[in-house]
Amino acid sequence: MRLVTHGSLCRAIVVMLLAGRPVVAVLAQDPTTLPSVLTYRTLQVATGVYAFITPEERSGFQSGNSIAVIGEDGVLIFDTGNIPAATRRQIAELRKLTSKPVRFVVNSHWHPDHNLGNAEYRRAFPGVVVLGTSATRAGILERVPGYLGEVKSFAPTDSLMRLRLATGKMRDGSAMPANVRVMWSIITRDFADFLPEVSTATLSAPDLVFDDSLTITLGTRRVQLVRTGRGNTAGDAIAFIPDAGVLLTGDLVTVPCPFPSTAYFSEWIVALDRLKEMPATRIVPGHGDIMTDYGYIDLVRELLVFTRAQARAAVRAGTPVDSLQRTIDFSSFIQRFGGGDVVRTDAFDNFYREPAVQRAFHEAKFESQGTILP
């Protein structure tokens, strides 16, 4: 759920619904063909490395990827999701893959869809050590408690959507466009699946923090943890497994587009450059499928650089942020990220455009006054 993380399709839908305006994107997809947000796919990334890949973001109600790294004397989990039942299923699968205990859990950042499963691992493996940067621990303790309230606050809008879907009419009495019916059907379906699950999640913050780098040993297997600096959040961490050539990025890299509402653009760009220093042959993003090269990361970097440049130019020209929102031209990036897929195109418009412009503009406006506080 993205109300407190990477911007919100749901927030955009609230505005559109209350204004009686249809959603612009044209969706031809049958909602029933999309996998439930409660599901995931288990993929072997490399020997002893397994990824639990969640469905691609589309509605604002979602969980992040989780990765299990199996060594000779234990297991490390990188991110734990936010759907307790899914986390418990992953634990059950893990026990079929290995009899070794989970010794470490690493949270890549504070967004709740990457750490609300921590409590399930604590219950299943007493004594497990949960790690994260100090900014991640602070974010979980200070910002995640309001998450459930944010999720529940969508209920009135969900009810209005269902009413409109049942009547087939928009607020002004006009017939509901086909694309709006599809989109709202996806959102109400995802919310119905998601709310009961996330309501049972228990907050559990890291008990060990690191703010530079740390190497975890699992027998002869090493997992290198690196705080890349501020990027997607104030304290992102990545993991690299040298013997497998596997890089775990957290939300520094996400599909179908970046999620920038808590980002620091200039430092995010530097963080992406640090990712490319890792000799990885397999890359597991925070959301999305496994990658085999750095091509998508290059595209993300190009988009961030473009957005930052446009924001800086607007600030220098005295252009207000709302004018920049209207005039900035993301069309080439929308095509490259969306590839003509209508759901991905809509995701870019809702998850990237508005929060990215606001965040980059804020950063550009105050650059001369020193570093931006979280």
C-alpha positions as CSV (number, residue, x, y, z in Angstrom):
1,M,0.0,0.0,0.0
2,R,1.6,3.2,-1.1
3,L,-0.3,5.9,0.9
4,V,2.8,6.4,3.0
5,T,5.5,5.3,0.6
6,H,5.9,5.9,-3.1
7,G,3.0,8.2,-3.9
8,S,-0.5,6.9,-4.4
9,L,-2.8,5.8,-7.1
10,C,-5.4,5.6,-4.4
11,R,-4.9,9.3,-3.5
12,A,-5.3,10.2,-7.2
13,I,-8.5,8.1,-7.4
14,V,-10.0,9.8,-4.3
15,V,-9.5,13.2,-6.1
16,M,-11.0,12.0,-9.3
17,L,-13.9,10.3,-7.7
18,L,-14.8,13.3,-5.6
19,A,-14.5,15.5,-8.6
20,G,-16.6,13.2,-10.7
21,R,-13.9,13.0,-13.3
22,P,-13.0,9.8,-15.2
23,V,-9.5,8.3,-15.1
24,V,-7.6,9.3,-18.1
25,A,-5.7,6.1,-18.8
26,V,-7.3,3.6,-21.1
27,L,-7.2,0.1,-19.6
28,A,-8.3,-2.9,-21.7
29,Q,-7.2,-5.5,-19.2
30,D,-9.6,-7.9,-17.5
31,P,-9.1,-7.5,-13.8
32,T,-9.8,-11.2,-13.2
33,T,-6.7,-12.1,-15.2
34,L,-4.4,-10.3,-12.8
35,P,-2.9,-12.4,-10.0
36,S,-4.1,-11.6,-6.5
37,V,-1.9,-9.2,-4.5
38,L,-1.7,-12.0,-1.9
39,T,0.3,-14.3,-4.3
40,Y,3.9,-14.5,-5.2
41,R,6.2,-16.7,-7.4
42,T,9.2,-18.5,-6.0
43,L,12.2,-18.3,-8.4
44,Q,15.7,-19.7,-7.9
45,V,18.1,-16.8,-8.6
46,A,21.3,-18.8,-8.1
47,T,22.5,-21.7,-6.1
48,G,21.0,-21.3,-2.6
49,V,19.4,-18.0,-3.5
50,Y,15.6,-17.9,-3.9
51,A,13.3,-14.9,-4.6
52,F,9.7,-14.6,-3.7
53,I,8.5,-12.3,-6.5
54,T,5.2,-10.4,-5.8
55,P,2.8,-9.2,-8.6
56,E,3.7,-6.0,-10.3
57,E,2.4,-2.8,-8.7
58,R,-0.9,-1.6,-10.2
59,S,-3.3,-0.4,-7.5
60,G,-1.4,0.9,-4.5
61,F,-2.1,-2.2,-2.4
62,Q,1.1,-4.3,-2.7
63,S,3.9,-6.2,-1.1
64,G,7.6,-6.0,-1.9
65,N,9.9,-8.9,-3.0
66,S,11.6,-11.0,-0.4
67,I,14.8,-13.0,-1.0
68,A,16.3,-16.0,0.9
69,V,20.1,-16.5,0.9
70,I,21.0,-20.0,2.1
71,G,24.5,-20.6,3.4
72,E,26.2,-23.5,5.1
73,D,25.2,-22.7,8.6
74,G,22.1,-20.5,8.2
75,V,19.9,-18.3,6.1
76,L,19.6,-14.6,5.6
77,I,16.3,-13.0,4.5
78,F,16.3,-9.7,2.6
79,D,13.0,-7.9,3.2
80,T,9.9,-9.6,4.5
81,G,6.8,-8.1,2.8
82,N,3.7,-6.9,4.6
83,I,1.2,-9.7,4.0
84,P,1.6,-12.0,7.1
85,A,-0.1,-15.1,5.4
86,A,2.3,-14.8,2.4
87,T,5.3,-14.4,4.7
88,R,4.2,-17.6,6.6
89,R,3.9,-19.5,3.3
90,Q,7.4,-18.3,2.3
91,I,8.7,-19.6,5.7
92,A,7.0,-22.9,5.0
93,E,8.6,-23.1,1.6
94,L,12.0,-22.2,3.0
95,R,11.8,-25.1,5.5
96,K,11.3,-27.4,2.5
97,L,14.4,-26.0,0.8
98,T,16.7,-26.2,3.8
99,S,16.7,-27.4,7.4
100,K,19.0,-24.5,8.4
101,P,17.6,-21.7,10.6
102,V,17.1,-18.1,9.5
103,R,19.8,-16.3,11.4
104,F,19.4,-12.8,9.9
105,V,16.7,-10.6,8.5
106,V,17.7,-7.4,6.6
107,N,15.3,-4.6,5.9
108,S,16.3,-2.6,2.8
109,H,14.4,0.5,4.0
110,W,11.5,1.7,6.1
111,H,8.6,1.4,3.7
112,P,6.2,-1.1,5.4
113,D,5.7,-3.4,2.4
114,H,9.3,-4.5,3.0
115,N,9.4,-5.1,6.8
116,L,5.9,-5.8,8.3
117,G,6.8,-9.5,7.9
118,N,9.6,-9.2,10.4
119,A,7.4,-10.4,13.3
120,E,6.6,-13.6,11.4
121,Y,10.3,-14.4,11.2
122,R,10.8,-13.6,14.8
123,R,8.0,-16.0,15.8
124,A,9.3,-18.8,13.5
125,F,13.0,-18.4,14.3
126,P,13.5,-17.1,17.9
127,G,16.9,-15.5,18.2
128,V,16.9,-14.2,14.6
129,V,18.8,-10.9,14.3
130,V,17.0,-8.1,12.3
131,L,19.2,-5.5,10.7
132,G,18.8,-2.2,9.0
133,T,20.3,1.2,8.8
134,S,19.6,3.7,11.6
135,A,17.3,5.7,9.2
136,T,15.4,2.5,8.4
137,R,14.9,1.7,12.1
138,A,13.8,5.3,12.8
139,G,11.4,5.3,9.8
140,I,9.8,2.0,10.9
141,L,9.3,3.2,14.5
142,E,8.2,6.7,13.6
143,R,6.3,6.4,10.3
144,V,5.0,2.8,10.0
145,P,2.6,3.0,13.0
146,G,0.3,5.3,11.0
147,Y,0.3,2.9,8.0
148,L,-2.7,0.8,9.1
149,G,-4.8,3.9,9.6
150,E,-3.8,5.1,6.1
151,V,-4.9,1.7,4.7
152,K,-8.2,1.7,6.6
153,S,-8.9,5.4,5.5
154,F,-9.4,4.2,2.0
155,A,-12.6,2.3,3.0
156,P,-15.1,5.2,2.3
157,T,-13.6,5.7,-1.2
158,D,-13.8,1.9,-1.8
159,S,-17.5,2.0,-0.9
160,L,-18.1,4.8,-3.3
161,M,-16.3,3.0,-6.0
162,R,-18.3,-0.1,-5.5
163,L,-21.5,2.0,-5.6
164,R,-20.5,3.5,-8.8
165,L,-19.5,0.1,-10.2
166,A,-22.9,-1.3,-9.2
167,T,-24.9,1.5,-10.8
168,G,-22.6,1.9,-13.8
169,K,-22.9,5.7,-13.4
170,M,-20.4,8.4,-12.5
171,R,-21.1,11.1,-10.0
172,D,-22.7,13.3,-12.6
173,G,-25.0,10.5,-13.8
174,S,-23.1,9.8,-17.0
175,A,-22.3,6.3,-18.0
176,M,-19.1,4.9,-16.5
177,P,-16.4,4.7,-19.2
178,A,-15.1,1.2,-19.8
179,N,-11.5,2.1,-18.7
180,V,-12.8,3.5,-15.4
181,R,-14.8,0.3,-14.7
182,V,-11.7,-1.9,-15.3
183,M,-9.4,0.3,-13.1
184,W,-11.8,0.6,-10.2
185,S,-12.6,-3.1,-10.4
186,I,-8.8,-3.8,-10.0
187,I,-8.5,-1.4,-7.0
188,T,-11.6,-2.6,-5.2
189,R,-10.5,-6.2,-5.7
190,D,-7.0,-5.6,-4.4
191,F,-8.3,-3.6,-1.4
192,A,-10.7,-6.4,-0.5
193,D,-7.8,-8.9,-0.6
194,F,-5.3,-6.7,1.1
195,L,-7.1,-5.1,4.0
196,P,-7.8,-8.2,6.1
197,E,-4.2,-9.4,5.7
198,V,-2.3,-6.2,6.5
199,S,-4.6,-5.5,9.4
200,T,-3.0,-8.5,11.2
201,A,0.6,-7.4,10.7
202,T,2.7,-6.5,13.7
203,L,5.4,-3.8,13.6
204,S,8.9,-5.1,14.4
205,A,11.9,-2.8,13.9
206,P,15.6,-3.9,13.4
207,D,17.5,-4.5,16.6
208,L,20.9,-4.1,15.0
209,V,21.8,-1.1,12.9
210,F,24.6,-0.3,10.5
211,D,25.4,2.9,8.6
212,D,28.2,2.0,6.3
213,S,28.9,-1.6,5.3
214,L,28.7,-5.0,7.0
215,T,29.6,-8.5,5.9
216,I,27.4,-11.4,7.1
217,T,29.0,-14.8,7.0
218,L,26.8,-17.9,6.4
219,G,29.6,-20.5,6.6
220,T,31.8,-19.8,3.6
221,R,29.1,-17.7,1.9
222,R,29.4,-14.0,2.4
223,V,26.6,-11.4,2.1
224,Q,27.9,-7.9,1.8
225,L,25.5,-5.2,3.1
226,V,26.0,-1.6,2.0
227,R,24.3,1.6,3.0
228,T,24.3,3.5,-0.3
229,G,23.4,6.8,1.3
230,R,20.1,8.6,0.9
231,G,18.3,7.5,-2.2
232,N,14.8,6.2,-2.4
233,T,14.6,6.9,1.3
234,A,17.0,8.4,3.9
235,G,18.7,5.1,4.6
236,D,18.6,2.5,1.8
237,A,20.6,-0.7,2.1
238,I,21.6,-3.2,-0.6
239,A,23.0,-6.7,-0.5
240,F,25.6,-8.4,-2.7
241,I,26.4,-12.1,-2.7
242,P,29.8,-12.4,-4.3
243,D,29.9,-16.1,-4.9
244,A,26.6,-16.0,-6.7
245,G,26.9,-12.7,-8.4
246,V,23.5,-11.6,-7.1
247,L,22.6,-8.0,-6.2
248,L,19.5,-7.2,-4.1
249,T,18.5,-3.5,-4.5
250,G,15.5,-2.8,-2.4
251,D,13.4,0.1,-3.8
252,L,16.4,1.8,-5.3
253,V,15.2,-0.2,-8.3
254,T,11.5,-1.0,-8.8
255,V,9.3,-2.1,-11.7
256,P,7.2,-0.8,-13.4
257,C,8.7,2.6,-12.5
258,P,10.6,4.3,-9.7
259,F,8.6,5.2,-6.5
260,P,10.0,8.6,-5.5
261,S,7.8,10.3,-2.9
262,T,10.4,9.9,-0.1
263,A,13.4,10.2,-2.4
264,Y,16.6,12.3,-2.6
265,F,17.2,12.7,-6.3
266,S,20.8,13.7,-6.4
267,E,21.9,11.0,-3.9
268,W,19.6,8.4,-5.5
269,I,21.5,8.9,-8.8
270,V,24.8,8.4,-7.0
271,A,23.4,5.3,-5.3
272,L,22.5,3.8,-8.7
273,D,26.1,4.4,-9.8
274,R,27.2,2.4,-6.8
275,L,25.0,-0.5,-7.8
276,K,26.8,-0.6,-11.1
277,E,30.1,-1.1,-9.3
278,M,28.9,-4.6,-8.2
279,P,29.8,-7.4,-10.6
280,A,26.3,-8.8,-10.7
281,T,24.9,-11.2,-13.2
282,R,21.5,-11.4,-11.5
283,I,19.7,-8.4,-10.0
284,V,16.6,-8.7,-7.8
285,P,14.7,-5.3,-7.5
286,G,12.4,-4.3,-4.7
287,H,9.5,-4.8,-7.0
288,G,9.5,-6.6,-10.3
289,D,11.2,-9.6,-12.0
290,I,14.8,-10.7,-11.8
291,M,17.1,-8.8,-14.2
292,T,20.3,-10.1,-15.9
293,D,22.0,-6.8,-16.7
294,Y,22.0,-3.1,-15.7
295,G,19.9,-1.8,-18.7
296,Y,16.9,-1.0,-16.6
297,I,19.0,0.6,-13.9
298,D,20.5,2.9,-16.6
299,L,16.9,3.8,-17.7
300,V,15.9,4.7,-14.1
301,R,19.1,6.8,-13.7
302,E,18.3,8.6,-17.0
303,L,14.8,9.4,-15.8
304,L,16.0,10.7,-12.4
305,V,18.6,12.9,-14.1
306,F,15.9,14.3,-16.5
307,T,13.5,15.0,-13.7
308,R,16.1,16.7,-11.5
309,A,17.3,18.9,-14.5
310,Q,13.7,19.9,-15.3
311,A,13.1,20.8,-11.6
312,R,16.3,22.8,-11.4
313,A,15.4,24.7,-14.6
314,A,11.9,25.5,-13.3
315,V,13.3,26.8,-10.0
316,R,15.9,29.0,-11.8
317,A,13.1,30.4,-14.0
318,G,10.8,31.0,-11.1
319,T,8.2,28.5,-12.5
320,P,5.9,27.2,-9.7
321,V,5.7,23.5,-9.1
322,D,2.0,23.2,-10.3
323,S,3.1,24.7,-13.7
324,L,6.0,22.3,-13.9
325,Q,3.5,19.4,-13.2
326,R,1.5,20.5,-16.2
327,T,4.3,21.1,-18.7
328,I,7.0,18.5,-18.0
329,D,7.1,16.1,-20.9
330,F,7.6,12.5,-19.7
331,S,6.2,11.0,-23.0
332,S,9.4,9.3,-24.1
333,F,9.9,7.8,-20.7
334,I,6.3,6.6,-20.4
335,Q,6.8,4.7,-23.7
336,R,10.1,3.2,-22.5
337,F,8.9,2.2,-19.1
338,G,5.4,1.2,-20.2
339,G,6.2,-0.3,-23.5
340,G,2.7,0.3,-24.7
341,D,1.2,-1.7,-21.8
342,V,-1.7,0.2,-20.5
343,V,-1.4,-0.8,-16.8
344,R,2.3,0.1,-16.7
345,T,1.6,3.3,-18.5
346,D,-1.0,4.2,-15.9
347,A,1.3,3.2,-13.1
348,F,4.0,5.6,-14.3
349,D,1.4,8.4,-14.4
350,N,0.2,7.7,-10.9
351,F,3.2,6.5,-9.0
352,Y,6.0,8.5,-10.6
353,R,4.9,11.8,-12.2
354,E,3.3,13.7,-9.4
355,P,5.5,12.7,-6.4
356,A,8.7,12.9,-8.6
357,V,8.0,16.5,-9.7
358,Q,7.1,17.6,-6.2
359,R,10.1,16.0,-4.6
360,A,12.6,17.1,-7.2
361,F,11.3,20.6,-7.2
362,H,11.5,20.8,-3.4
363,E,15.1,19.5,-3.6
364,A,16.1,22.0,-6.3
365,K,14.5,24.9,-4.5
366,F,16.5,24.3,-1.3
367,E,19.8,23.0,-2.7
368,S,21.5,26.3,-2.1
369,Q,20.4,26.2,1.6
370,G,22.2,22.9,2.4
371,T,21.2,19.3,2.6
372,I,17.5,18.5,2.7
373,L,16.2,17.0,5.9
374,P,14.2,13.7,5.8
